[in-house]
Amino acid sequence: MSDHSHQYPTTLSPVSDHDSPPEDGAKASGTAWKKRVSTACLACKKSKRKCSGTPPCDNCRTFHRTCVFDESLDQRRRVAAKRTADELTYHRDLLNDLFRLVREAHESKALTLLDLIRRHVSPDEIRAYIGHTLADLGAIDKMTPETVGKLEDIGNMIDVQREAPAFRRNVMDIYYLCDGSPARSPSHL
């Protein structure tokens, strides 16, 4: 073997001295095990060091850093799961309101919305426009006969087929067209 190869033990070993900051010249106990923590402080994450997990952590005390734990960055926590659920709810509601505006508002309002989107306006401004337009529209829970009529006119104008979607072709399976299996045909051998 070459001089550069090392054998690594297959069992867990105690924490070595280079994994943590030096402690006033005294070595850490050879049998001391570091406790596994669920999240590290921002300074330890940035410097990629093992964090003790309690504010202020050992590394931050040793190196005189500000010790900040941001649990919202830990994607395993309930806080992160709730934030994700809230964001999904917000975006679902935004999409539903956008559909409602396009369906129920006057065409000029829908075209203004399209113009805002094409001008790369911020999502907050788009949300504000949608909210303002829907507030002007009123709290309509059911489609009015006028809206239904407009949708039917638009459908007729673009020639929408009501029976089956235009993209679906009527295709017969070859096994229904043949008496036997096409692979066993003598002409294909």
Backbone as a chain_set.jsonl record, in Angstrom:
{"seq": "MSDHSHQYPTTLSPVSDHDSPPEDGAKASGTAWKKRVSTACLACKKSKRKCSGTPPCDNCRTFHRTCVFDESLDQRRRVAAKRTADELTYHRDLLNDLFRLVREAHESKALTLLDLIRRHVSPDEIRAYIGHTLADLGAIDKMTPETVGKLEDIGNMIDVQREAPAFRRNVMDIYYLCDGSPARSPSHL", "coords": {"N": [[0.829, -1.176, 0.0], [0.35, 2.35, -0.46], [1.977, 5.248, 1.021], [0.045, 7.102, 1.543], [-2.386, 6.011, 2.17], [-4.977, 5.337, 4.472], [-6.341, 3.576, 7.21], [-9.594, 3.407, 8.368], [-11.42, 3.246, 11.358], [-14.116, 0.962, 11.889], [-15.966, 1.215, 13.828], [-17.737, 3.525, 15.97], [-15.995, 6.363, 17.104], [-14.628, 8.3, 19.819], [-15.003, 11.9, 19.961], [-12.62, 13.772, 18.225], [-9.855, 16.03, 18.912], [-9.615, 17.989, 16.934], [-12.145, 18.507, 15.984], [-13.543, 20.317, 17.485], [-13.33, 23.601, 19.031], [-10.213, 24.685, 20.547], [-9.629, 24.051, 24.02], [-8.619, 25.977, 26.424], [-5.946, 24.91, 26.567], [-6.226, 22.453, 27.776], [-6.894, 19.042, 27.182], [-9.814, 17.507, 25.794], [-11.788, 15.031, 27.354], [-10.968, 11.689, 26.554], [-13.011, 9.866, 26.28], [-15.288, 11.276, 25.928], [-18.369, 11.96, 24.412], [-19.905, 13.736, 21.842], [-23.036, 15.262, 22.013], [-25.756, 14.681, 19.851], [-27.238, 17.218, 18.037], [-30.248, 18.847, 16.975], [-30.314, 21.117, 15.383], [-28.002, 23.558, 14.189], [-26.288, 26.583, 15.181], [-26.25, 29.708, 13.335], [-23.64, 30.694, 12.892], [-22.026, 28.414, 13.293], [-23.02, 26.802, 11.252], [-22.199, 28.282, 9.048], [-19.392, 28.21, 9.291], [-19.068, 25.533, 9.222], [-18.848, 23.858, 11.5], [-19.061, 21.679, 14.343], [-21.82, 22.088, 16.343], [-22.755, 22.868, 19.688], [-25.374, 23.166, 20.374], [-26.743, 24.577, 22.333], [-27.668, 27.839, 23.152], [-25.515, 30.45, 24.264], [-23.475, 28.728, 21.95], [-20.628, 26.474, 22.321], [-18.596, 26.953, 20.395], [-19.186, 29.568, 19.496], [-18.833, 31.004, 21.861], [-16.107, 30.571, 22.304], [-14.891, 31.707, 20.018], [-15.85, 34.239, 20.152], [-18.311, 35.05, 18.891], [-21.53, 36.061, 17.63], [-24.228, 34.208, 18.671], [-26.755, 32.705, 17.041], [-29.731, 31.01, 16.74], [-31.738, 29.806, 14.254], [-34.596, 28.419, 13.956], [-36.458, 28.233, 11.985], [-35.157, 27.687, 9.647], [-34.626, 25.025, 9.693], [-35.776, 22.364, 8.062], [-37.048, 20.172, 9.066], [-38.639, 20.699, 11.183], [-41.666, 21.518, 13.001], [-42.393, 24.171, 12.717], [-41.376, 24.861, 10.215], [-42.872, 23.123, 8.633], [-45.442, 24.127, 9.047], [-45.105, 26.69, 7.977], [-44.645, 26.024, 5.297], [-47.111, 24.837, 4.676], [-48.776, 27.069, 5.02], [-47.784, 28.737, 2.996], [-48.44, 27.216, 0.736], [-51.235, 27.261, 0.931], [-51.678, 30.006, 0.607], [-50.754, 30.394, -2.057], [-52.491, 28.679, -3.435], [-54.956, 29.926, -2.918], [-54.452, 32.366, -4.179], [-54.233, 31.529, -6.849], [-56.837, 30.493, -7.25], [-58.315, 32.863, -6.898], [-57.301, 34.316, -9.033], [-58.255, 32.79, -11.201], [-60.98, 33.199, -10.735], [-61.213, 35.962, -11.139], [-60.593, 36.13, -13.884], [-62.693, 34.64, -14.923], [-65.06, 35.951, -14.025], [-64.855, 38.76, -13.955], [-64.962, 41.878, -15.8], [-63.841, 41.973, -19.188], [-61.841, 43.873, -19.656], [-60.631, 44.155, -17.166], [-59.432, 41.655, -16.857], [-57.615, 41.754, -18.961], [-56.011, 43.836, -18.087], [-54.867, 42.605, -15.872], [-53.389, 40.596, -17.179], [-51.592, 42.24, -18.54], [-50.191, 43.314, -16.346], [-48.902, 41.013, -15.409], [-47.263, 40.39, -17.6], [-45.561, 42.559, -17.551], [-43.851, 41.957, -15.56], [-44.506, 42.567, -12.904], [-44.377, 42.715, -9.336], [-45.303, 39.836, -7.332], [-46.799, 40.573, -5.075], [-47.988, 42.989, -5.84], [-49.596, 42.092, -7.916], [-51.28, 40.421, -6.477], [-52.543, 42.346, -4.885], [-53.91, 43.813, -6.86], [-55.663, 41.839, -7.829], [-57.146, 41.314, -5.493], [-58.326, 43.851, -5.072], [-59.845, 44.14, -7.423], [-61.601, 41.948, -7.222], [-62.931, 42.692, -4.913], [-64.27, 44.941, -5.837], [-65.902, 43.672, -7.607], [-67.596, 42.354, -5.977], [-69.042, 40.149, -3.52], [-69.622, 37.491, -4.969], [-70.923, 34.408, -5.013], [-72.095, 32.588, -6.666], [-72.262, 31.853, -10.158], [-73.468, 34.296, -12.307], [-76.273, 34.471, -14.574], [-75.487, 36.017, -16.735], [-72.688, 35.741, -16.736], [-72.461, 33.008, -17.245], [-73.555, 32.963, -19.794], [-71.636, 34.513, -21.154], [-69.396, 32.809, -20.945], [-70.32, 30.614, -22.43], [-70.57, 31.815, -24.937], [-67.886, 32.413, -25.453], [-66.876, 29.818, -25.536], [-68.229, 28.836, -27.805], [-67.154, 30.555, -29.655], [-64.463, 29.796, -29.832], [-64.823, 27.318, -30.759], [-65.231, 24.904, -29.18], [-65.358, 21.468, -28.6], [-67.948, 19.69, -27.197], [-68.52, 17.001, -26.689], [-66.214, 15.242, -26.654], [-62.802, 15.6, -25.754], [-60.647, 17.471, -27.935], [-58.073, 16.567, -28.308], [-58.057, 13.852, -27.989], [-57.847, 10.929, -29.727], [-59.756, 8.604, -31.628], [-58.904, 5.427, -31.494], [-58.493, 2.161, -32.647], [-57.674, -0.918, -31.196], [-55.192, -3.137, -32.407], [-55.562, -5.84, -31.942], [-58.278, -6.193, -31.888], [-58.897, -5.939, -34.516], [-57.779, -8.063, -35.837], [-57.956, -11.637, -36.395], [-56.161, -13.401, -35.326], [-53.048, -13.346, -33.493], [-50.929, -10.661, -34.382], [-48.156, -11.077, -34.416], [-47.727, -13.765, -34.937], [-48.177, -14.201, -37.549], [-47.571, -15.722, -40.712], [-46.437, -14.205, -42.725], [-44.812, -12.397, -41.497], [-42.696, -13.812, -40.546]], "CA": [[0.0, 0.0, 0.0], [1.129, 3.582, -0.483], [2.078, 5.96, 2.293], [-1.091, 8.011, 1.692], [-3.618, 5.306, 2.516], [-5.279, 5.267, 5.901], [-7.445, 2.706, 7.572], [-10.516, 4.074, 9.274], [-12.122, 2.264, 12.184], [-15.502, 0.734, 11.498], [-16.847, 1.543, 14.948], [-17.748, 4.934, 16.326], [-14.907, 6.738, 17.995], [-14.895, 9.561, 20.504], [-14.725, 13.106, 19.199], [-11.21, 14.143, 18.273], [-9.606, 17.402, 19.323], [-9.713, 18.945, 15.831], [-13.548, 18.731, 15.653], [-14.084, 21.411, 18.275], [-12.312, 24.599, 19.316], [-9.326, 24.323, 21.649], [-10.129, 24.418, 25.341], [-7.625, 26.488, 27.364], [-4.77, 24.055, 26.68], [-6.55, 21.138, 28.328], [-7.529, 18.156, 26.21], [-11.113, 16.978, 26.184], [-11.72, 13.645, 27.798], [-10.913, 10.767, 25.426], [-14.239, 9.087, 26.19], [-16.433, 12.194, 25.833], [-19.115, 11.888, 23.167], [-20.706, 14.935, 21.626], [-24.462, 14.999, 21.864], [-26.282, 15.039, 18.536], [-28.217, 18.293, 18.156], [-31.122, 18.86, 15.808], [-29.979, 22.239, 14.516], [-26.81, 24.305, 14.593], [-26.433, 28.037, 15.08], [-25.874, 30.204, 12.014], [-22.178, 30.801, 12.799], [-21.477, 27.058, 13.124], [-23.38, 26.351, 9.908], [-21.361, 28.984, 8.079], [-18.013, 27.725, 9.396], [-19.149, 24.069, 9.129], [-18.324, 23.288, 12.74], [-20.013, 20.963, 15.189], [-22.428, 23.021, 17.291], [-23.196, 22.199, 20.921], [-26.827, 23.186, 20.347], [-27.341, 25.422, 23.372], [-27.184, 29.203, 22.978], [-24.538, 30.508, 23.183], [-22.773, 27.441, 21.809], [-19.211, 26.473, 22.707], [-17.791, 27.59, 19.348], [-19.432, 31.016, 19.496], [-18.183, 31.554, 23.057], [-14.656, 30.514, 22.119], [-14.458, 32.624, 18.966], [-16.507, 35.529, 20.416], [-19.265, 35.308, 17.811], [-22.935, 36.138, 18.015], [-24.825, 32.882, 18.502], [-28.159, 32.849, 16.664], [-30.378, 29.791, 16.265], [-32.926, 30.091, 13.457], [-35.268, 27.127, 13.793], [-37.278, 28.219, 10.776], [-34.35, 27.147, 8.553], [-34.598, 23.572, 9.813], [-36.956, 21.902, 7.336], [-37.667, 19.028, 9.734], [-39.41, 21.15, 12.336], [-43.077, 21.836, 12.842], [-42.478, 25.555, 12.255], [-41.157, 24.834, 8.77], [-44.021, 22.446, 8.02], [-46.561, 25.075, 9.084], [-44.807, 27.744, 7.012], [-44.868, 25.454, 3.971], [-48.563, 24.693, 4.508], [-49.33, 28.415, 4.846], [-47.405, 29.207, 1.664], [-49.254, 26.489, -0.241], [-52.593, 27.795, 1.024], [-51.647, 31.342, 0.005], [-50.648, 30.281, -3.508], [-53.732, 28.082, -3.934], [-55.973, 30.977, -2.883], [-54.109, 33.329, -5.227], [-54.598, 30.928, -8.131], [-58.299, 30.461, -7.326], [-58.781, 34.237, -7.11], [-56.934, 34.676, -10.396], [-59.265, 32.148, -12.058], [-62.274, 33.858, -10.514], [-61.166, 37.262, -11.807], [-60.66, 35.91, -15.332], [-64.028, 34.126, -15.261], [-66.211, 36.763, -13.648], [-64.667, 40.199, -14.123], [-65.06, 42.403, -17.155], [-62.675, 41.613, -19.989], [-60.783, 44.882, -19.5], [-59.918, 43.849, -15.917], [-58.589, 40.489, -17.127], [-56.513, 42.201, -19.812], [-55.11, 44.607, -17.226], [-54.122, 41.607, -15.104], [-52.423, 40.004, -18.104], [-50.561, 43.251, -18.765], [-49.368, 43.369, -15.131], [-48.066, 39.808, -15.384], [-46.255, 40.494, -18.661], [-44.599, 43.607, -17.193], [-43.05, 41.422, -14.446], [-44.843, 43.252, -11.657], [-44.163, 41.812, -8.201], [-46.48, 39.045, -6.958], [-47.615, 41.314, -4.108], [-48.797, 43.953, -6.58], [-50.62, 41.318, -8.632], [-52.245, 40.001, -5.452], [-53.314, 43.531, -4.503], [-54.825, 44.111, -7.958], [-56.715, 40.812, -7.833], [-58.006, 41.56, -4.335], [-59.098, 45.075, -5.307], [-60.813, 43.875, -8.486], [-62.641, 41.059, -6.701], [-63.729, 43.47, -3.959], [-65.177, 45.744, -6.659], [-66.844, 42.74, -8.229], [-68.561, 41.968, -4.948], [-68.952, 38.77, -3.039], [-70.517, 36.657, -5.781], [-70.576, 33.008, -4.827], [-72.619, 31.808, -7.785], [-72.111, 32.527, -11.437], [-74.701, 34.915, -12.773], [-76.625, 34.019, -15.927], [-74.691, 36.783, -17.696], [-71.366, 35.122, -16.785], [-72.628, 31.727, -17.933], [-73.74, 33.297, -21.207], [-70.335, 34.926, -21.701], [-68.554, 31.62, -21.083], [-70.826, 29.825, -23.553], [-70.198, 32.53, -26.161], [-66.451, 32.213, -25.661], [-66.718, 28.425, -25.948], [-68.671, 28.718, -29.195], [-66.251, 31.334, -30.49], [-63.24, 29.028, -30.077], [-65.266, 26.034, -31.3], [-64.909, 23.831, -28.248], [-66.21, 20.302, -28.736], [-68.506, 19.336, -25.898], [-68.623, 15.56, -26.5], [-64.93, 14.644, -26.301], [-61.695, 16.531, -25.957], [-60.12, 17.456, -29.295], [-56.785, 15.896, -28.354], [-58.212, 12.404, -27.852], [-58.181, 10.281, -30.987], [-60.42, 7.31, -31.534], [-57.983, 4.444, -32.047], [-58.872, 0.783, -32.356], [-56.55, -1.793, -30.902], [-54.95, -4.064, -33.512], [-56.054, -7.164, -31.579], [-59.695, -6.253, -32.236], [-58.998, -5.961, -35.969], [-57.227, -9.321, -36.353], [-58.458, -12.864, -35.793], [-55.056, -13.984, -34.576], [-52.031, -12.401, -33.043], [-50.15, -10.178, -35.526], [-46.776, -11.569, -34.367], [-47.677, -15.147, -35.409], [-48.507, -14.227, -38.968], [-46.477, -16.304, -41.499], [-45.796, -13.204, -43.575], [-43.843, -11.652, -40.694], [-41.604, -14.695, -40.127]], "C": [[0.875, 1.241, 0.0], [1.12, 4.243, 0.884], [0.863, 6.835, 2.557], [-2.37, 7.311, 2.103], [-3.755, 5.22, 4.027], [-6.396, 4.273, 6.11], [-8.296, 3.444, 8.585], [-11.242, 3.015, 10.08], [-13.573, 2.149, 11.744], [-16.47, 1.031, 12.627], [-16.773, 3.027, 15.225], [-16.613, 5.225, 17.284], [-15.261, 8.033, 18.703], [-14.485, 10.735, 19.629], [-13.253, 13.453, 19.334], [-11.067, 15.625, 18.585], [-9.804, 18.399, 18.185], [-11.159, 19.232, 15.427], [-14.141, 19.91, 16.4], [-12.974, 22.396, 18.588], [-11.441, 24.176, 20.483], [-9.865, 24.831, 22.968], [-8.957, 24.758, 26.251], [-6.453, 25.536, 27.591], [-5.055, 22.669, 27.214], [-7.247, 20.319, 27.261], [-8.885, 17.712, 26.737], [-10.925, 15.522, 26.558], [-11.787, 12.725, 26.584], [-12.191, 9.972, 25.26], [-15.467, 9.976, 26.058], [-17.069, 12.079, 24.447], [-19.903, 13.172, 23.028], [-22.147, 14.524, 21.386], [-24.916, 15.46, 20.477], [-27.372, 16.084, 18.721], [-29.021, 18.374, 16.87], [-30.836, 20.022, 14.867], [-28.779, 22.986, 15.078], [-27.088, 25.796, 14.471], [-25.913, 28.487, 13.711], [-24.357, 30.294, 11.838], [-21.544, 29.43, 12.585], [-21.826, 26.493, 11.75], [-22.457, 26.978, 8.874], [-19.926, 28.461, 8.099], [-17.926, 26.197, 9.349], [-18.481, 23.396, 10.33], [-19.441, 22.568, 13.475], [-20.514, 21.937, 16.25], [-22.887, 22.25, 18.525], [-24.714, 22.247, 21.066], [-27.495, 24.034, 21.401], [-26.795, 26.838, 23.232], [-26.604, 29.759, 24.272], [-23.74, 29.213, 23.147], [-21.295, 27.594, 22.154], [-18.346, 27.2, 21.679], [-17.96, 29.103, 19.356], [-18.798, 31.681, 20.714], [-16.675, 31.63, 22.856], [-14.171, 31.562, 21.128], [-15.128, 33.989, 19.06], [-17.414, 35.946, 19.256], [-20.66, 35.448, 18.394], [-23.579, 34.796, 17.691], [-26.323, 33.04, 18.254], [-28.657, 31.513, 16.136], [-31.641, 30.19, 15.518], [-33.613, 28.769, 13.143], [-36.132, 27.074, 12.547], [-36.499, 27.685, 9.574], [-34.28, 25.631, 8.574], [-35.887, 23.023, 9.206], [-37.647, 20.717, 8.0], [-38.628, 19.458, 10.826], [-40.847, 21.497, 11.981], [-43.26, 23.253, 12.312], [-42.334, 25.6, 10.736], [-42.333, 24.173, 8.055], [-45.231, 23.379, 7.983], [-46.344, 26.192, 8.071], [-45.064, 27.245, 5.591], [-46.357, 25.306, 3.688], [-49.217, 26.052, 4.281], [-49.009, 28.974, 3.461], [-48.228, 28.516, 0.581], [-50.69, 26.998, -0.249], [-52.67, 29.161, 0.354], [-51.637, 31.238, -1.517], [-51.891, 29.633, -4.125], [-54.839, 29.132, -3.984], [-55.721, 32.026, -3.967], [-54.523, 32.795, -6.593], [-56.116, 30.874, -8.304], [-58.87, 31.853, -7.568], [-58.456, 34.717, -8.518], [-57.93, 34.07, -11.391], [-60.609, 32.854, -11.941], [-62.314, 35.21, -11.221], [-61.312, 37.085, -13.315], [-62.059, 35.46, -15.746], [-65.124, 35.17, -15.1], [-66.062, 38.256, -13.906], [-64.814, 40.588, -15.589], [-63.754, 42.112, -17.892], [-61.526, 42.61, -19.824], [-59.969, 44.637, -18.227], [-58.97, 42.664, -16.12], [-57.395, 40.873, -18.0], [-55.512, 43.053, -19.03], [-54.257, 43.664, -16.39], [-53.039, 40.961, -15.975], [-51.269, 40.969, -18.379], [-49.63, 43.368, -17.556], [-48.401, 42.184, -15.078], [-46.945, 39.916, -16.411], [-45.206, 41.563, -18.369], [-43.733, 43.198, -16.004], [-43.255, 42.21, -13.16], [-44.692, 42.246, -10.519], [-45.443, 41.039, -7.87], [-47.387, 39.763, -5.949], [-48.51, 42.334, -4.803], [-49.914, 43.247, -7.356], [-51.703, 40.884, -7.659], [-53.133, 41.169, -5.044], [-54.326, 43.889, -5.59], [-55.986, 43.118, -7.987], [-57.682, 41.049, -6.682], [-58.891, 42.774, -4.525], [-60.196, 44.836, -6.344], [-61.941, 42.974, -7.995], [-63.511, 41.776, -5.677], [-64.719, 44.35, -4.712], [-66.26, 44.877, -7.279], [-67.935, 42.334, -7.251], [-68.393, 40.509, -4.581], [-69.979, 37.929, -3.775], [-70.076, 35.216, -5.626], [-71.051, 32.144, -5.992], [-72.383, 32.581, -9.072], [-73.467, 33.072, -11.856], [-75.023, 34.372, -14.161], [-75.825, 34.758, -17.003], [-73.3, 36.162, -17.866], [-71.426, 33.792, -17.521], [-72.78, 31.964, -19.429], [-72.432, 33.7, -21.871], [-69.426, 33.722, -21.921], [-69.008, 30.746, -22.245], [-70.472, 30.483, -24.878], [-68.72, 32.335, -26.482], [-66.189, 30.789, -26.135], [-67.125, 28.213, -27.39], [-67.704, 29.433, -30.137], [-64.965, 30.554, -30.799], [-63.547, 27.603, -30.521], [-64.823, 24.864, -30.426], [-65.884, 22.684, -28.467], [-66.682, 19.88, -27.358], [-68.46, 17.826, -25.636], [-67.316, 14.949, -25.999], [-63.832, 15.675, -26.519], [-61.092, 16.371, -27.35], [-58.818, 16.665, -29.394], [-56.897, 14.381, -28.295], [-58.662, 11.803, -29.177], [-58.903, 8.973, -30.709], [-59.542, 6.292, -32.252], [-58.469, 3.063, -31.654], [-57.608, -0.026, -32.129], [-56.414, -2.815, -32.023], [-55.481, -5.462, -33.201], [-57.548, -7.308, -31.853], [-59.888, -6.342, -33.746], [-58.551, -7.291, -36.575], [-57.871, -10.515, -35.658], [-57.398, -13.496, -34.91], [-54.08, -12.901, -34.16], [-51.201, -11.943, -34.233], [-48.717, -10.723, -35.539], [-46.659, -12.98, -34.917], [-47.979, -15.269, -36.895], [-47.326, -14.781, -39.767], [-45.77, -15.261, -42.358], [-44.744, -12.402, -42.818], [-42.67, -12.515, -40.252], [-40.507, -14.66, -41.073]], "O": [[2.03, 1.182, 0.421], [0.368, 3.858, 1.779], [0.663, 7.272, 3.691], [-3.367, 7.985, 2.364], [-2.775, 5.054, 4.753], [-7.293, 4.147, 5.276], [-7.785, 4.032, 9.538], [-11.639, 1.986, 9.533], [-14.177, 3.119, 11.285], [-17.679, 1.091, 12.403], [-15.855, 3.708, 14.768], [-16.31, 4.425, 18.169], [-16.112, 8.785, 18.229], [-13.718, 10.582, 18.679], [-12.702, 13.429, 20.435], [-12.038, 16.379, 18.528], [-10.132, 19.556, 18.447], [-11.391, 20.117, 14.603], [-15.161, 20.451, 15.973], [-11.797, 22.071, 18.429], [-11.876, 23.391, 21.325], [-10.478, 25.897, 23.037], [-8.353, 23.841, 26.808], [-6.013, 25.379, 28.73], [-4.202, 21.788, 27.115], [-8.09, 20.83, 26.524], [-9.089, 17.56, 27.941], [-9.984, 14.872, 26.104], [-12.585, 12.961, 25.677], [-12.435, 9.444, 24.175], [-16.589, 9.469, 26.075], [-16.371, 12.101, 23.433], [-20.503, 13.645, 23.993], [-22.435, 13.573, 20.658], [-24.497, 16.515, 19.999], [-28.322, 15.868, 19.473], [-28.532, 18.012, 15.799], [-31.093, 19.917, 13.667], [-28.573, 23.036, 16.29], [-27.997, 26.219, 13.757], [-25.224, 27.736, 13.02], [-23.841, 30.003, 10.759], [-20.623, 29.296, 11.78], [-21.02, 25.784, 11.149], [-21.991, 26.311, 7.949], [-19.314, 28.287, 7.045], [-16.834, 25.634, 9.427], [-17.661, 22.49, 10.182], [-20.622, 22.828, 13.245], [-19.718, 22.541, 16.97], [-23.352, 21.115, 18.418], [-25.284, 21.446, 21.807], [-28.714, 24.199, 21.367], [-25.579, 27.023, 23.197], [-27.2, 29.532, 25.325], [-23.374, 28.67, 24.189], [-20.781, 28.708, 22.262], [-17.463, 27.974, 22.047], [-16.979, 29.837, 19.237], [-18.283, 32.795, 20.616], [-16.045, 32.631, 23.196], [-13.164, 32.229, 21.363], [-14.992, 34.81, 18.152], [-17.296, 37.046, 18.718], [-20.931, 35.007, 19.51], [-23.483, 34.31, 16.564], [-27.068, 33.455, 19.142], [-28.084, 30.949, 15.204], [-32.52, 30.841, 16.084], [-33.255, 28.084, 12.184], [-36.503, 25.991, 12.095], [-37.103, 27.273, 8.584], [-33.912, 25.016, 7.573], [-36.966, 23.199, 9.771], [-38.715, 20.297, 7.555], [-39.371, 18.624, 11.344], [-41.186, 21.735, 10.822], [-44.184, 23.51, 11.539], [-43.086, 26.298, 10.056], [-42.74, 24.624, 6.984], [-45.96, 23.412, 6.991], [-47.281, 26.6, 7.384], [-45.638, 27.965, 4.774], [-46.816, 25.612, 2.588], [-50.111, 26.178, 3.445], [-49.855, 29.606, 2.828], [-48.661, 29.153, -0.378], [-51.293, 27.148, -1.311], [-53.616, 29.443, -0.382], [-52.416, 31.91, -2.193], [-52.297, 30.005, -5.226], [-55.572, 29.221, -4.969], [-56.659, 32.516, -4.595], [-55.097, 33.525, -7.401], [-56.628, 31.175, -9.383], [-59.804, 32.012, -8.353], [-59.243, 35.44, -9.128], [-58.392, 34.75, -12.308], [-61.29, 33.076, -12.942], [-63.323, 35.567, -11.831], [-62.073, 37.813, -13.953], [-62.552, 35.856, -16.802], [-66.018, 35.268, -15.94], [-67.066, 38.951, -14.061], [-64.791, 39.745, -16.486], [-62.693, 42.019, -17.276], [-60.36, 42.218, -19.852], [-58.762, 44.881, -18.204], [-57.846, 42.668, -15.619], [-56.289, 40.371, -17.798], [-54.309, 42.994, -19.282], [-53.061, 43.895, -16.216], [-51.9, 40.803, -15.537], [-50.11, 40.559, -18.442], [-48.418, 43.506, -17.719], [-47.228, 42.342, -14.741], [-45.801, 39.57, -16.119], [-44.088, 41.489, -18.877], [-42.96, 44.01, -15.496], [-42.307, 42.485, -12.424], [-44.864, 41.045, -10.73], [-46.545, 41.537, -8.104], [-48.605, 39.581, -5.97], [-49.659, 42.526, -4.405], [-51.036, 43.747, -7.44], [-52.893, 40.963, -7.963], [-54.341, 41.003, -4.875], [-55.469, 44.23, -5.286], [-57.143, 43.506, -8.148], [-58.898, 40.993, -6.868], [-60.073, 42.742, -4.183], [-61.333, 45.273, -6.168], [-63.107, 43.209, -8.314], [-64.706, 41.498, -5.581], [-65.867, 44.499, -4.294], [-67.399, 45.312, -7.449], [-69.055, 42.013, -7.648], [-67.693, 39.749, -5.251], [-71.073, 37.683, -3.268], [-68.985, 34.843, -6.057], [-70.474, 31.093, -6.269], [-72.315, 33.81, -9.071], [-74.484, 32.384, -11.767], [-74.136, 33.868, -14.85], [-75.522, 34.195, -18.054], [-72.789, 36.063, -18.981], [-70.549, 33.483, -18.327], [-72.197, 31.242, -20.238], [-72.142, 33.293, -22.996], [-68.763, 33.619, -22.953], [-68.177, 30.196, -22.968], [-70.114, 29.798, -25.836], [-68.347, 32.12, -27.635], [-65.375, 30.571, -27.032], [-66.45, 27.494, -28.127], [-67.462, 28.988, -31.259], [-64.44, 30.644, -31.908], [-62.643, 26.777, -30.645], [-64.13, 23.956, -30.884], [-67.095, 22.895, -28.515], [-65.869, 19.732, -26.445], [-68.371, 17.408, -24.482], [-67.321, 14.211, -25.014], [-63.949, 16.533, -27.395], [-61.035, 15.262, -27.882], [-58.495, 16.146, -30.462], [-55.907, 13.69, -28.533], [-59.733, 12.134, -29.685], [-58.683, 8.325, -29.686], [-59.452, 6.299, -33.48], [-58.811, 2.812, -30.498], [-56.598, 0.173, -32.803], [-57.419, -3.308, -32.535], [-55.821, -6.2, -34.125], [-58.038, -8.424, -32.031], [-60.943, -6.78, -34.205], [-58.911, -7.606, -37.709], [-58.279, -10.433, -34.499], [-57.71, -14.061, -33.862], [-54.265, -11.716, -34.439], [-50.797, -12.783, -35.037], [-48.122, -10.815, -36.613], [-45.569, -13.369, -35.334], [-48.024, -16.381, -37.422], [-46.19, -14.366, -39.539], [-44.596, -15.436, -42.683], [-43.873, -11.79, -43.436], [-41.733, -12.002, -39.639], [-39.502, -15.344, -40.879]]}, "num_chains": 1, "name": "protein.A"}
